[in-house]
Amino acid sequence: MAKILRVVFLVCSVVLALGAFLVAARDNVSQDNALVKFVLDFADAIDGPFSRKNGIFEFHGQNATTKDAVVNWGIAAIVYLAIGRYLQRILAPRSVL
């Protein structure tokens, strides 16, 4: 169970990082692509307080949208990795020799 939870949190982290990359590469990636839409919608659904539109960090000016996505979703990806590792350690502690 612990490894399954860690994999789920890892997948969420990867989706957030990939979503940030897709936002940063928006000029070179078709936003009409179904896979791109799925990744961005999924990342928007799991970002919590680290939203790219109304997150903890909000940038203004040139490339603000890209900066919002990269910073907020980057932090969210790290948080998901940390939570997954923490839950794995709680659910499957190492045995003491």
C-alpha distances in whole Angstrom, upper triangle without the diagonal:
4,6,5,6,9,10,11,13,14,15,17,18,20,21,23,25,26,27,29,30,31,33,35,36,37,41,39,37,38,36,37,34,32,29,30,30,27,25,28,27,23,24,26,24,21,23,24,27,27,29,31,34,34,31,32,34,37,39,43,45,45,41,40,37,36,36,34,31,31,31,29,26,26,25,23,21,21,20,17,16,17,15,12,13,13,10,8,11,11,8,8,12,15,17,20,23
4,5,5,6,9,10,11,12,14,16,17,18,20,21,23,24,26,27,29,30,32,33,35,36,39,38,36,37,36,37,34,32,29,30,30,27,25,27,27,23,23,25,23,20,22,23,25,25,27,30,32,32,29,30,32,35,37,41,43,43,39,38,36,34,34,32,29,29,28,27,24,24,23,20,19,18,17,14,13,14,12,9,9,10,7,5,8,8,6,6,10,12,15,18,21
4,5,5,6,9,10,10,12,14,15,16,18,20,21,22,24,26,27,28,30,31,32,34,37,36,33,35,34,35,32,30,27,28,28,25,23,26,26,22,22,25,23,20,22,23,25,25,27,29,32,32,30,30,32,34,37,40,42,42,38,37,35,33,33,31,28,28,28,26,23,23,22,20,18,18,17,14,13,14,12,9,9,11,9,6,10,11,9,9,12,13,16,20,22
4,5,5,6,9,10,11,12,14,15,17,19,20,21,22,24,26,27,29,30,31,32,36,34,32,33,31,32,30,27,24,25,26,22,21,23,23,19,20,22,20,18,20,21,24,24,25,27,30,31,28,29,31,34,36,39,41,41,37,36,33,32,32,30,27,27,27,25,22,22,22,20,17,18,17,14,13,15,13,9,11,13,10,9,12,13,11,11,15,17,19,23,25
4,5,5,6,8,10,11,12,14,15,17,18,20,21,23,24,26,27,29,30,31,35,34,31,32,31,32,29,27,24,25,25,22,20,22,21,18,18,20,18,15,17,18,21,21,23,25,28,28,25,26,28,31,33,36,39,38,35,33,31,30,30,28,25,25,25,23,20,20,19,17,15,15,14,11,11,12,10,6,9,10,7,7,11,11,10,11,14,17,20,23,26
4,5,5,6,9,10,10,12,14,15,16,18,20,21,22,24,26,27,28,30,33,32,30,31,30,31,29,27,24,24,25,22,20,22,22,18,17,20,19,16,17,18,21,20,22,24,27,27,25,25,27,29,32,35,37,37,33,32,30,28,28,26,24,23,23,21,18,18,17,15,13,13,12,9,8,9,8,5,6,9,7,6,10,11,10,11,14,15,19,22,25
4,5,5,6,9,10,10,12,14,15,16,18,20,21,22,24,26,26,28,31,30,27,29,28,29,26,24,21,22,23,19,17,20,20,16,16,19,18,15,17,19,22,21,22,24,27,27,25,26,27,30,32,35,37,36,32,32,29,27,27,26,23,22,23,21,18,18,18,16,13,14,14,10,9,12,11,8,10,12,11,10,13,15,14,14,17,18,21,25,27
4,5,5,6,9,10,11,13,14,15,16,19,20,21,23,24,26,26,30,29,26,27,26,27,24,22,19,20,20,17,15,17,17,13,14,16,15,12,14,16,19,18,20,21,24,25,23,24,26,28,30,33,35,35,31,30,27,26,26,24,21,21,22,20,17,17,17,14,12,14,13,9,10,12,11,8,11,13,11,11,15,16,14,16,19,21,24,27,30
4,5,5,6,9,10,11,12,14,15,17,18,20,21,23,24,25,29,28,26,27,26,27,25,23,20,20,20,18,15,17,17,13,12,15,14,11,12,14,16,15,17,19,22,22,20,21,22,25,27,30,33,32,29,27,25,24,23,22,19,19,19,17,14,14,14,11,9,10,9,6,6,9,7,5,9,11,10,10,14,15,14,16,18,20,24,26,29
4,5,5,6,9,10,11,12,14,15,17,18,20,21,22,24,27,26,24,26,25,26,24,22,19,19,20,17,15,17,17,14,13,16,16,13,14,16,18,17,18,20,23,24,21,22,23,25,27,30,32,31,28,27,25,23,23,21,18,17,18,17,14,13,14,11,8,10,10,7,6,9,10,7,9,12,12,12,15,17,16,17,19,20,24,27,29
4,5,5,6,9,10,10,12,14,15,16,18,20,21,22,25,24,21,23,22,23,20,19,15,16,17,14,11,14,14,11,11,14,14,11,13,16,18,17,18,19,22,23,21,22,23,25,27,30,32,31,27,26,23,22,22,21,18,17,18,17,13,14,15,12,9,12,13,9,9,13,12,10,13,16,15,15,18,19,19,20,22,24,27,30,33
4,5,5,6,9,10,10,12,14,15,16,18,20,21,24,24,21,22,21,22,20,18,15,15,16,13,10,12,12,9,8,11,10,7,9,12,15,13,14,15,18,19,17,19,20,22,24,27,29,28,25,24,21,19,20,18,15,15,16,14,11,12,12,9,7,10,10,7,9,12,11,10,13,15,15,15,18,20,19,21,23,25,28,31,34
4,5,5,6,9,10,11,12,14,15,17,18,20,23,23,21,22,21,23,21,20,17,16,17,15,12,13,14,11,9,12,13,9,10,13,15,12,14,15,18,19,17,17,18,21,22,25,27,27,23,22,20,18,18,16,13,13,13,12,9,9,10,7,4,7,8,6,6,10,10,10,12,14,15,15,18,20,20,21,23,24,28,31,33
4,5,5,6,8,10,10,12,14,15,16,18,21,20,18,20,19,21,19,18,14,14,15,13,10,12,14,11,9,13,14,12,12,15,17,15,16,16,19,21,19,20,20,22,23,26,28,26,23,22,20,17,18,17,14,13,14,14,10,10,12,10,7,10,12,9,9,13,14,12,14,17,18,18,20,22,22,23,25,26,30,32,35
4,5,5,6,9,10,10,12,14,15,16,19,19,16,17,16,18,16,15,11,11,12,10,6,8,10,7,6,10,11,9,10,14,16,14,14,14,17,19,17,19,20,21,22,25,26,25,21,21,18,16,17,16,12,12,14,13,9,10,13,10,8,12,13,11,12,15,15,14,17,19,19,20,23,24,24,25,27,29,33,35,38
4,5,5,6,9,10,11,12,14,15,19,19,16,18,16,19,17,17,14,12,13,12,8,8,10,8,5,8,10,8,8,11,13,10,10,10,14,15,14,15,16,17,18,21,23,22,19,18,15,13,14,12,9,9,11,9,6,7,9,7,6,9,11,9,11,14,14,14,17,19,19,20,23,24,25,26,28,29,33,36,38
4,5,5,6,9,10,11,12,14,17,17,15,18,17,19,18,18,15,13,14,14,10,10,13,12,9,12,14,12,11,14,16,12,13,12,16,18,15,17,16,18,18,21,23,21,18,17,15,12,13,13,9,8,10,10,7,6,9,9,6,9,12,11,11,14,16,16,17,20,21,21,24,25,26,27,28,30,33,36,38
4,5,5,6,9,10,10,12,15,14,12,14,14,16,14,15,11,9,12,11,7,9,12,11,9,12,14,13,13,16,18,15,15,13,17,19,18,19,19,20,20,23,23,22,18,18,15,13,14,14,10,10,13,13,9,10,13,12,10,13,15,14,14,18,19,18,20,23,23,23,26,28,28,29,31,32,36,38,40
4,5,5,6,9,10,10,14,14,12,13,12,14,13,13,11,8,9,9,6,5,9,9,6,9,11,11,10,14,16,13,12,10,13,16,15,17,17,17,18,20,21,20,16,15,12,11,12,12,8,9,12,11,8,9,13,11,10,14,15,14,16,19,19,19,22,24,24,25,28,29,29,31,32,34,38,40,43
4,5,5,6,9,10,13,14,12,15,13,17,16,17,14,11,13,13,10,8,12,12,9,10,14,13,11,15,15,12,11,9,12,15,13,15,14,15,15,17,18,17,13,13,10,8,9,9,5,5,8,9,6,7,11,11,10,13,15,15,16,18,20,20,22,24,25,26,28,30,30,32,33,34,38,40,43
4,5,5,6,8,11,11,10,13,13,16,15,16,14,11,13,14,11,10,14,14,11,14,17,16,15,18,19,15,15,12,16,18,17,19,17,18,17,19,19,17,13,14,12,9,11,12,8,7,11,12,10,10,13,14,12,15,17,17,18,20,22,22,24,26,27,27,30,32,32,33,34,36,39,42,44
4,5,5,6,9,9,7,9,9,12,11,13,11,7,10,11,9,8,12,13,11,13,16,16,15,19,20,17,15,12,15,18,18,20,19,18,18,20,20,17,14,15,12,9,12,13,9,10,13,14,11,13,16,16,15,18,20,19,20,23,24,24,26,28,29,29,32,34,34,35,37,38,42,44,46
4,5,5,9,10,9,11,9,13,13,15,13,10,11,13,10,8,12,13,11,12,15,16,14,18,18,15,13,10,12,15,15,18,16,15,15,16,16,14,10,11,8,6,9,10,7,8,11,12,10,12,15,15,15,18,20,19,21,24,25,25,27,29,30,31,33,35,35,36,38,40,43,46,48
4,6,8,9,9,12,12,16,16,18,16,12,14,16,14,12,15,17,14,15,19,19,17,20,20,16,15,12,14,17,17,18,16,15,14,15,15,13,9,10,8,5,8,10,8,7,11,13,12,12,15,16,16,18,20,21,22,24,26,26,28,30,31,32,34,36,36,37,39,40,44,46,48
4,5,5,6,9,10,14,13,16,14,11,14,16,14,12,16,17,16,17,20,21,19,23,23,20,18,15,17,20,20,22,20,19,18,19,18,15,11,14,11,9,12,14,11,11,15,16,15,15,19,19,18,21,23,23,24,26,28,28,30,32,33,34,36,38,38,39,41,42,45,47,50
4,5,5,7,7,11,11,14,13,10,12,15,13,11,15,17,15,16,19,20,19,22,23,20,18,14,16,19,20,22,20,19,18,18,17,14,11,13,10,9,12,14,12,12,16,17,15,17,20,20,20,23,25,24,25,28,29,29,31,34,34,35,38,39,40,41,42,44,47,50,52
4,6,8,9,12,13,16,16,13,15,18,16,15,18,20,19,20,23,24,23,26,26,23,21,18,19,22,23,25,23,21,19,19,18,14,12,15,13,11,15,16,15,15,19,20,19,20,23,24,23,26,28,28,29,32,33,33,35,37,38,39,41,43,43,44,46,47,51,53,55
4,7,9,12,12,15,15,12,14,17,16,15,19,20,19,20,24,25,24,27,28,25,23,19,21,25,25,27,25,24,22,22,21,18,15,17,15,13,17,18,16,16,20,21,20,20,24,24,23,26,28,28,28,31,33,32,34,37,37,38,40,42,42,43,45,46,49,52,54
4,6,9,8,12,11,8,11,14,13,12,15,17,17,18,21,22,21,25,26,23,21,18,20,23,24,26,25,24,22,23,22,19,16,18,15,14,17,18,15,16,20,20,18,19,23,23,21,24,27,26,26,30,31,30,32,35,35,36,38,40,40,41,43,44,47,50,52
4,5,6,9,10,8,9,13,13,12,15,17,17,18,21,22,22,26,27,24,22,19,20,24,25,28,26,25,24,24,24,21,18,20,17,16,19,20,17,18,22,22,20,22,25,24,23,27,29,27,28,32,32,32,34,37,37,37,40,42,41,42,45,46,49,52,54
4,5,8,9,6,7,10,11,9,12,14,15,15,17,20,19,23,24,22,19,16,17,21,22,25,24,22,22,22,22,20,17,18,15,14,18,18,15,17,20,20,18,20,23,22,22,25,27,25,27,30,31,30,33,35,35,36,39,40,40,41,43,45,48,51,54
4,6,9,7,7,10,12,11,13,15,16,17,19,21,22,25,26,24,21,19,20,23,25,28,27,26,25,26,25,23,21,21,18,18,22,21,19,21,24,23,21,23,26,25,24,28,29,28,29,33,33,32,35,37,37,37,41,42,41,42,45,47,50,53,55
4,6,5,6,9,10,11,12,14,16,16,18,20,21,24,27,24,22,20,21,24,25,28,28,27,27,28,27,25,22,23,19,19,22,22,19,20,24,23,21,23,26,24,23,27,28,26,28,31,31,30,33,35,35,35,38,40,39,40,43,44,47,50,53
4,5,5,6,9,10,10,12,14,15,16,18,20,23,26,24,21,20,21,24,25,28,28,27,28,29,29,27,24,24,21,20,24,23,19,21,24,23,20,23,25,23,22,26,27,25,26,30,29,28,31,33,33,33,36,37,36,38,41,42,46,49,51
4,5,5,6,9,10,10,12,14,15,17,18,21,24,22,20,19,21,24,24,27,27,26,27,28,29,27,23,24,20,19,22,21,18,19,22,21,18,20,23,21,19,23,24,22,23,27,26,25,28,30,30,30,33,34,34,35,37,39,42,45,48
4,5,5,6,8,10,11,12,14,16,16,20,22,20,17,16,17,21,21,24,24,23,23,25,25,23,20,20,16,15,18,18,15,16,19,19,16,18,21,19,18,21,23,21,22,26,26,25,28,30,30,30,33,35,34,35,38,39,43,46,48
4,6,5,6,8,10,10,12,14,15,18,21,19,16,15,16,19,20,23,23,23,23,24,25,23,20,20,16,16,19,18,15,17,20,19,16,19,21,19,19,22,23,21,23,26,26,25,28,31,30,31,34,35,34,36,38,40,44,47,49
4,6,5,6,8,10,10,12,14,17,20,18,16,16,17,20,20,23,24,24,25,26,27,26,23,22,19,18,21,19,16,18,20,19,16,18,21,18,17,21,21,19,21,24,24,23,26,28,27,28,31,32,31,33,35,37,41,44,46
4,6,5,6,8,10,11,12,15,18,16,14,14,16,18,18,21,21,21,22,24,25,24,20,20,17,16,18,17,13,14,17,16,12,15,17,15,14,17,18,16,18,21,21,20,23,25,25,25,29,30,29,31,33,35,38,41,44
4,5,5,6,9,10,10,14,16,14,11,10,12,15,15,18,18,18,19,21,22,21,18,17,13,13,15,14,10,12,15,14,11,14,16,14,14,17,18,17,19,22,22,21,24,26,26,27,30,31,31,32,35,37,40,43,46
4,5,5,6,9,10,13,15,14,12,12,13,15,16,19,20,20,21,23,24,24,20,19,15,16,18,16,13,15,17,15,13,16,18,15,15,19,19,17,20,23,22,22,25,26,26,27,30,31,30,32,35,37,40,43,46
4,5,5,6,9,11,15,13,12,13,14,16,16,19,20,21,22,25,26,26,22,21,17,17,19,17,13,15,17,15,12,15,16,13,13,17,16,14,17,20,18,18,21,23,22,23,27,27,27,28,31,33,37,40,42
4,5,5,6,9,12,10,9,9,12,14,13,16,17,17,19,22,23,23,19,18,15,14,15,13,10,12,13,11,8,11,13,10,10,14,14,12,15,17,17,17,20,21,21,23,25,26,26,28,30,32,36,39,41
4,6,5,8,10,9,7,8,9,11,11,14,15,16,18,20,22,22,19,17,13,14,15,12,10,13,14,11,9,13,14,11,12,16,15,14,17,19,19,19,22,23,23,25,28,28,28,30,32,35,38,41,44
4,6,7,11,11,9,11,12,13,13,16,18,18,21,23,25,26,22,20,17,18,19,16,13,16,17,13,12,15,15,12,13,16,15,14,17,19,17,18,21,22,21,23,26,26,26,28,31,33,37,40,43
4,6,9,9,9,11,13,13,12,15,17,18,21,24,26,26,23,21,18,18,18,15,13,15,15,12,10,13,13,9,10,13,12,10,13,15,14,14,18,18,18,20,23,23,23,25,27,30,33,36,39
4,6,5,5,8,10,10,9,11,13,14,17,20,23,23,20,18,15,15,15,12,10,12,12,8,7,10,10,6,9,11,10,10,13,15,14,15,18,19,19,21,23,23,24,26,28,31,34,37,40
4,5,6,10,11,10,8,10,13,15,18,21,24,25,22,19,17,18,17,14,13,15,14,10,10,13,11,8,11,13,11,11,15,15,14,16,19,19,18,21,23,23,24,26,28,31,34,37,40
4,6,9,10,8,6,7,10,12,15,18,22,23,21,18,16,17,16,12,12,14,12,9,10,12,10,8,12,13,11,12,16,16,15,17,20,20,20,23,25,24,26,28,29,32,36,38,41
4,6,9,8,5,6,8,10,13,16,19,20,18,15,13,14,12,9,9,10,9,5,6,9,7,6,9,11,10,11,14,15,15,17,19,20,20,23,25,25,26,29,30,32,36,38,41
4,5,5,4,7,9,10,12,15,18,19,16,13,11,12,12,8,8,10,10,6,7,11,10,9,12,14,13,14,17,18,18,20,22,23,23,26,28,28,29,31,33,35,39,41,44
4,6,6,9,8,8,10,12,15,15,12,10,7,9,9,5,5,8,8,6,7,10,11,10,13,15,15,16,19,20,20,22,24,25,26,28,30,31,32,34,35,37,41,43,46
4,6,10,9,8,10,12,14,15,13,10,8,10,11,7,8,11,12,9,11,14,14,14,16,19,18,19,22,23,23,25,28,28,29,31,33,33,34,37,38,40,44,46,49
4,7,8,7,10,12,15,17,15,12,11,13,12,9,10,13,12,9,12,15,14,13,17,18,18,19,22,23,22,24,27,27,28,30,32,32,33,36,37,40,43,45,48
4,5,6,10,13,16,18,16,12,11,13,11,8,9,11,9,6,9,12,11,10,14,15,14,16,19,19,19,22,24,24,25,27,29,29,31,33,34,36,40,42,45
4,7,10,13,17,19,17,14,13,14,12,9,11,12,9,7,10,12,10,10,14,14,13,16,18,18,18,21,23,23,24,27,28,28,30,32,33,35,39,40,44
4,7,10,14,15,14,10,11,12,9,7,9,10,7,6,10,11,10,12,15,15,15,18,20,20,21,23,25,25,27,29,30,31,33,35,35,37,41,42,45
4,7,10,12,11,8,9,11,8,6,9,11,9,9,12,14,13,14,17,18,18,20,23,23,24,26,28,28,30,32,34,34,36,38,39,41,44,46,49
4,7,9,8,5,8,9,7,6,10,11,10,10,13,15,15,17,19,20,21,23,25,25,26,29,30,31,32,35,36,37,39,40,41,43,46,48,51
4,7,8,5,8,10,9,9,12,14,13,14,17,18,19,20,22,24,24,26,28,29,30,32,34,35,36,38,40,40,42,44,45,46,50,52,55
4,6,6,9,11,10,11,14,15,15,17,19,20,21,23,25,26,27,29,31,32,33,35,36,37,39,41,42,43,45,46,47,49,53,54,57
4,5,8,9,9,11,14,14,15,17,19,19,21,23,24,26,27,29,30,32,33,35,36,37,39,41,42,43,45,46,47,49,52,54,57
4,6,5,6,9,10,11,12,14,15,16,18,20,21,22,24,25,27,29,30,31,33,34,36,37,39,40,42,43,44,45,49,51,54
4,5,5,6,9,10,10,12,14,15,16,18,19,21,22,24,25,27,28,30,31,33,34,36,37,38,40,41,42,44,48,50,52
4,6,5,6,9,10,11,12,14,15,16,18,20,21,22,24,26,26,28,30,31,32,34,36,37,38,40,41,43,46,48,51
4,5,5,6,9,10,10,11,14,15,16,18,20,20,22,24,25,26,28,30,31,32,34,36,37,38,39,41,45,46,49
4,5,5,6,8,10,10,12,14,15,16,18,20,21,22,24,25,27,28,30,31,33,34,36,37,38,39,43,45,48
4,6,6,6,8,10,11,12,14,15,16,18,20,21,22,24,26,27,28,30,32,33,34,36,37,38,42,44,47
4,6,5,5,8,10,10,11,14,15,16,18,19,20,22,24,25,26,28,30,31,32,33,35,36,40,42,45
4,6,6,5,8,10,10,12,14,15,16,18,20,21,22,24,25,27,28,30,31,32,33,35,39,40,43
4,6,5,6,9,10,11,12,14,16,17,18,20,21,22,24,26,27,29,30,32,32,34,38,39,42
4,5,5,6,9,10,11,12,14,15,16,18,20,21,22,24,26,27,28,30,31,33,37,38,41
4,5,5,6,9,10,10,12,14,15,16,18,20,21,22,24,25,27,28,29,31,35,37,40
4,5,5,6,9,10,11,13,14,16,17,18,20,21,23,25,26,27,28,29,33,35,38
4,5,5,6,9,10,11,12,14,15,16,18,20,21,22,24,26,26,28,32,33,36
4,5,5,6,9,10,10,12,14,15,16,18,20,21,22,24,25,27,31,33,36
4,5,5,6,9,10,11,12,14,15,17,19,20,21,22,24,25,29,31,34
4,5,5,6,9,10,11,12,14,15,17,18,20,21,22,23,27,29,31
4,5,5,6,8,10,10,12,14,15,16,18,20,20,22,26,28,31
4,5,5,6,9,10,11,12,14,15,16,18,19,21,25,27,30
4,6,5,6,9,10,11,12,14,16,16,17,19,23,25,28
4,5,5,6,9,10,11,12,14,15,16,17,21,23,26
4,5,5,6,8,10,10,12,14,15,17,21,23,26
4,5,5,6,9,10,11,12,14,16,19,22,25
4,5,5,6,9,10,10,11,13,17,19,22
4,5,5,6,9,10,10,13,16,18,22
4,5,5,6,8,10,13,16,19,22
4,5,5,6,8,10,14,16,20
4,6,5,5,8,11,13,17
4,6,6,9,12,15,18
4,6,10,12,15,18
4,7,9,12,15
4,6,9,13
4,6,9
4,6
4
